[in-house]
Amino acid sequence: MRYILFLCLSLSFGQCSSSKNKSSVTTTEPLIEVEEQSKDEANNTISEDCYPGRKQIKSINGQAATVVTIIGEKMLVFDYTRLHPCNLPEAFAKDDLKVIVSGNTYETPPNVRVAGQPFIIESIFLEEQ
């Protein structure tokens, strides 16, 4: 009886691991075209709505953070928190860059795993050292 159970389990694990490489990911969510970001030169603020229809969770004001690359995406990291900005300017997309950032975090859809909390930057500056 144990041998049959072991055989069934090993076959099912074998099927799971071999089907991982063959499966393809499809999304049913429509692609959203992002409008060109507008920048207010007077106070270095950026406005863009990357997550329409999502609930805002939290506002972050004047937070010191570090720009890092995680899974090929630029993220802002501070105090065990990872923010995934959708509108990070090219000038700030350098690893280990220390910045001061303000913006809003947004909810993640149910059953979706993300590397960082969705984030829209309102303003970003280099940290003075």
Secondary structure, 3 states (H helix, E strand, C coil): CHHHHHHHHHHHHHHHHHHHHHCCCCCCCCCCCCCCCEEECCCCEEECCCCCCCCEEEEEEEEEEEEEEECCEEEEEECCEEEEECCCCHHHCCCCEEEEEEEEEECCCCCCCCCCEEEEEEEEEECCC
